[in-house]
Amino acid sequence: MVLLALGLSTSGCEEGRAPPFAEVQRHDSAGSTIVESPRPQEAWAVTSDPELAIGGIECPESCEFQRVEMAARLPDGGIVVFDRGRREARFFDEEGRHLRSMGGQGAGPGEFRQFDEVVIAPERLAVHDRGNGRITVLSLDGELERIHDVRDHPAFSGTAELVGLLGEDGAVVAQRRHLQTPGTPGYTYVRDTVVVLEAALGGGRVDTLEVVPGNEGLRWSVAGPTGGTFTTVPLPFAHTVDFASAQGRLVIARSDANGVHVIDIRGETRTILRDPDSSPRELASDRRRSHIAERVAQAEARGEEDLATVRRDAEEQLDMIPSGHVVPVRDRVMTDSEGGVWMREYEPPGSAIARRWIVFSPQGEARATVEVPEGFQIMHIGPEEVTGVVRDSLGVETVEIRRLDKQ
């Protein structure tokens, strides 16, 4: 296995100013290159006001969105928006003027039953449509290039997610395998396993890239005459795993692991990115108490009267958390158009604060922290701007291009 060599040059820094990667440490361990960075000194921010907005309550039908699955700025300056509600891909020019739409509900060529995952690649777009059992590949201007039938493909059996594209015919796929089954009536702790695969879409070739623990949850089982039923409910402080793939690299971010793994798929190198300030910490009793208090306060704000039951239910769910459980340190990972890795720091659901991300350079150094205004959901990251979605109090969606302030 070839190890990734990182250049840590400090030339070109202003006199008296510490270079941004001055204290980065790199060492090899068990075939991986571990890159450890201090908390980055640079502080970026996503601006509160958009440079461009598409949608809103007064927008014509061409920019009325029913549920935006993905939105991105394209290399030519245009914008593409995938609307899950209408099963359409809509294309706009650099000023936000509607150019064309393609798709729609159906099973014909270029139609969709579902938008399960959308991949924005440098030279093409891809939609995983489980309803039709296929992956549709589009050019950057919306022309239909090819359709891959994956109904019998071994990589897409069960619950499979399209993570990224590899060249003309390859894909990175994450299969979630639910190994645990509900037990006696009541709550049961469950955690699935994820198998990450490299698959040839034009054939049946499949190679395993990684096997990792998946998402935690609770299943509420009710006994019945035919064996009973169950539903899955969130686990407080649940551990999750997220993936991103771009430029032939796979990024794996477990919320409970000390580091984000970056795998160069073709070169078979592995790098682990670490920010020591974000190491997992055990779930303390005061954090448990504050969680219960928050649940009760939320129920009271909704007008619920049986607060004792709310408290008891919150306590029972916390009791299902395994011993030694750590608080998640991250809950999402993305890659930007320059090959950098963005890791979003964990905040419990309902936290009314700006979300903070840590940006790692393509070479693995922690480069900056980024503050993102509350309510802005990032979908695509460019060199100087980000594309995302905001929703008003009525649920009306607006796609916005916001500047990435690096001052």
LUMKOL-622514 format. One record per residue (C-alpha): residue in one letter; x, y, z. Coordinates in pm, whole numbers, padded with zeros to 5 digits, always signed. Layout:
BEGIN
AXYZ...
***
This chain:
BEGIN
M+00000+00000+00000V+00138+00340-00103L+00112+00606+00166L+00008+00960+00084A+00292+01208+00127L+00178+01549+00249G+00371+01865+00176L+00370+02099+00473S+00551+02395+00323T+00536+02714+00529S+00675+02947+00266G+00486+03258+00165C+00341+03337+00508E+00329+03695+00625E+00602+03790+00871G+00489+03744+01229R+00188+03536+01129A+00182+03164+01203P+00135+02948+00895P-00211+02786+00893F-00070+02430+00902A+00238+02496+01119E+00158+02242+01390V+00026+01963+01171Q+00169+01623+01260R+00178+01325+01030H+00265+00967+01114D+00195+00620+00980S-00002+00356+01166A-00122+00014+01046G-00096+00107+00681S-00265+00447+00715T-00134+00803+00717I-00272+00987+01021V-00284+01367+00989E-00339+01547+01319S-00415+01917+01315P-00476+02170+01592R-00796+02371+01589P-00756+02582+01271Q-00682+02952+01315E-00879+03065+01011A-01249+03140+01066W-01473+03150+00759A-01843+03223+00743V-02133+03166+00507T-02299+03504+00461S-02654+03563+00585D-02771+03737+00267P-02779+03546-00063E-02597+03656-00376L-02874+03488-00576A-03211+03341-00479I-03439+03114-00682G-03786+03038-00548G-03998+03183-00275I-04364+03260-00228E-04393+03494-00529C-04190+03288-00775P-04347+03163-01101E-04416+02794-01150S-04074+02730-01303C-03912+02798-00965E-04178+02660-00732F-04021+02366-00553Q-04204+02089-00372R-03897+01937-00207V-03544+02014-00317E-03328+01702-00313M-03012+01866-00451A-02904+02205-00586A-02564+02302-00723R-02373+02563-00918L-02242+02400-01236P-01898+02461-01392D-02045+02693-01659G-02204+02913-01391G-02555+02776-01431I-02758+02617-01152V-02933+02280-01142V-03211+02199-00895F-03351+01849-00846D-03711+01873-00723R-03811+01550-00548G-04180+01642-00535R-04217+01682-00911R-03938+01438-01008E-03780+01711-01221A-03432+01847-01281R-03451+02218-01353F-03174+02418-01512F-03119+02792-01464D-02861+03033-01604E-02606+03215-01388E-02861+03490-01314G-03127+03245-01200R-03341+03255-01517H-03513+02926-01597L-03374+02753-01906R-03535+02411-01915S-03673+02124-01712M-03647+01752-01769G-03791+01445-01603G-04131+01410-01448Q-04316+01121-01286G-04300+00798-01485A-04100+00500-01607G-04004+00621-01954P-03651+00727-02053G-03560+01043-01863E-03852+01005-01622F-03833+00921-01252R-04039+00754-00987Q-03804+00854-00706F-03507+01081-00640D-03326+00867-00386E-02972+01002-00425V-02837+01265-00663V-02466+01283-00745I-02305+01597-00888A-01986+01496-01068P-01749+01729-01259E-01870+01610-01600R-02213+01456-01539L-02511+01418-01308A-02659+01092-01180V-02989+01001-01013H-03052+00676-00825D-03418+00591-00878R-03516+00290-00666G-03874+00304-00791N-03757+00226-01145G-03456+00022-01031R-03205+00226-01227I-02945+00498-01233T-03000+00776-01485V-02693+00967-01603L-02735+01319-01745S-02500+01566-01906L-02442+01895-01724D-02700+02063-01948G-02964+01799-01879E-02936+01571-02181L-02997+01202-02118E-02666+01016-02159R-02739+00663-02039I-02957+00451-01813H-02817+00170-01598D-03066-00098-01498V-02962-00205-01146R-03265-00413-01045D-03056-00732-01049H-02720-00575-00972P-02566-00730-00657A-02446-00391-00532F-02800-00254-00526S-02975-00533-00341G-03152-00433-00021T-03109-00078+00105A-02834+00065-00117E-02729+00428-00151L-02542+00578-00445V-02249+00767-00290G-02048+00873-00595L-01936+00799-00951L-01605+00652-01067G-01512+00723-01429E-01753+00635-01708D-01901+00317-01564G-01814+00290-01195A-01997+00383-00877V-01946+00387-00502V-02240+00225-00324A-02322+00194+00047Q-02536-00105+00148R-02704-00083+00487R-02758-00427+00633H-02994-00460+00930L-02853-00751+01126Q-03048-00709+01449T-03412-00808+01483P-03664-00677+01737G-03695-00881+02053T-03954-00860+02328P-04222-00588+02327G-04085-00246+02414Y-03767-00070+02310T-03479-00260+02150Y-03141-00106+02070V-03035-00163+01707R-02738-00067+01492D-02700-00161+01128T-02381-00245+00939V-02274-00066+00622V-02079-00233+00344V-01921+00018+00104L-01873-00122-00246E-01709-00026-00573A-01940-00141-00851A-01927-00155-01230L-02267-00027-01341G-02244-00193-01681G-02189-00537-01531G-02198-00734-01211R-01845-00669-01080V-01843-00566-00715D-01546-00505-00483T-01575-00438-00111L-01402-00118-00002E-01497-00102+00365V-01728-00245+00630V-01826-00006+00910P-02083+00021+01191G-02389+00211+01069N-02663+00412+01239E-02803+00349+01585G-03170+00357+01665L-03449+00221+01883R-03721-00013+01766W-04049-00007+01950S-04210-00351+01925V-04575-00433+01993A-04688-00793+02026G-04972-00908+01803P-05157-01221+01684T-04945-01242+01367G-04607-01177+01529G-04635-00810+01615T-04520-00487+01457F-04239-00243+01520T-04142+00113+01440T-03799+00276+01449V-03756+00586+01664P-03450+00809+01715L-03200+00719+01984P-03076+01018+02187F-02715+01099+02099A-02723+00829+01831H-02407+00731+01648T-02425+00755+01270V-02202+00718+00966D-02195+00947+00663F-02019+00920+00328A-01895+01144+00049S-01711+01060-00271A-01538+01281-00524Q-01232+01275-00750G-01177+00902-00693R-01178+00932-00313L-01417+00790-00056V-01470+00980+00271I-01612+00790+00569A-01720+00989+00875R-01832+00791+01178S-01978+01018+01444D-01818+00818+01726A-01468+00773+01576N-01157+00977+01638G-01100+01087+01280V-01245+01093+00930H-01114+00828+00690V-01026+00924+00331I-00959+00636+00092D-00799+00689-00249I-00990+00414-00427R-00763+00370-00728G-00433+00423-00545E-00544+00225-00239T-00406+00483+00004R-00579+00570+00328T-00557+00893+00526I-00716+00960+00865L-00791+01327+00936R-00799+01423+01303D-00875+01737+01494P-00770+01655+01854D-01019+01910+01991S-01304+01698+01850S-01215+01364+02009P-01518+01165+02135R-01611+01216+02501E-01825+00990+02717L-02187+01088+02767A-02192+01247+03113S-02478+01241+03360D-02534+01616+03337R-02583+01585+02961R-02841+01314+03022R-03027+01534+03271S-03029+01831+03034H-03166+01610+02755I-03457+01497+02973A-03527+01857+03076E-03527+01967+02712R-03770+01691+02614V-04009+01790+02893A-03982+02161+02805Q-04056+02089+02438A-04361+01882+02530E-04487+02156+02761A-04442+02413+02483R-04656+02192+02255G-04931+02195+02515E-04895+01834+02628E-05033+01769+02974D-04889+01429+03071L-04533+01548+03128A-04460+01260+03364T-04501+01015+03075V-04276+01230+02856R-04007+01225+03126R-04042+00850+03180D-04019+00783+02806A-03705+01000+02776E-03545+00818+03071E-03630+00478+02921Q-03472+00572+02589L-03156+00694+02761D-03138+00368+02956M-03116+00182+02622I-02790+00357+02532P-02499+00110+02563S-02252+00149+02847G-01953+00371+02765H-02147+00559+02497V-01969+00870+02369V-02131+01191+02249P-02115+01216+01869V-01851+01458+01742R-01978+01500+01384D-02299+01429+01196R-02231+01505+00831V-01946+01510+00580M-01918+01670+00235T-01649+01740-00023D-01605+02072-00200S-01522+02136-00565E-01149+02167-00487G-01123+01827-00315G-01144+01955+00042V-01337+01770+00313W-01603+01948+00519M-01705+01794+00853R-02006+01928+01043E-01975+01929+01420Y-02252+01757+01612E-02527+01948+01786P-02828+01776+01944P-03153+01801+01741G-03339+02123+01807S-03031+02329+01887A-03114+02681+01772I-02759+02787+01692A-02545+02839+01386R-02391+02513+01271R-02013+02491+01261W-01805+02296+01012I-01433+02216+00999V-01268+02229+00656F-00973+02004+00572S-00754+02077+00272P-00711+01812-00003Q-00376+01729+00164G-00547+01660+00497E-00471+01966+00714A-00749+02129+00917R-00776+02458+00729A-01062+02660+00882T-01382+02656+01082V-01699+02775+00907E-02008+02922+01069V-02329+02849+00876P-02644+03052+00961E-02928+02863+01121G-03183+02734+00871F-02948+02724+00570Q-02899+02369+00443I-02577+02334+00242M-02603+02116-00069H-02298+02205-00280I-01970+02382-00202G-01767+02582-00452P-01439+02773-00411E-01599+03104-00312E-01968+03027-00260V-02208+02761-00138T-02545+02651-00274G-02820+02557-00036V-03187+02574+00059V-03388+02772+00312R-03750+02714+00410D-03987+02977+00542S-04249+02927+00813L-04492+02788+00552G-04238+02539+00420V-04181+02729+00095E-03832+02654-00034T-03580+02893-00185V-03251+02788-00343E-02980+03037-00250I-02623+03102-00357R-02432+03251-00064R-02081+03384-00051L-01816+03201+00149D-01640+03477+00343K-01280+03370+00401Q-01159+03699+00553
***
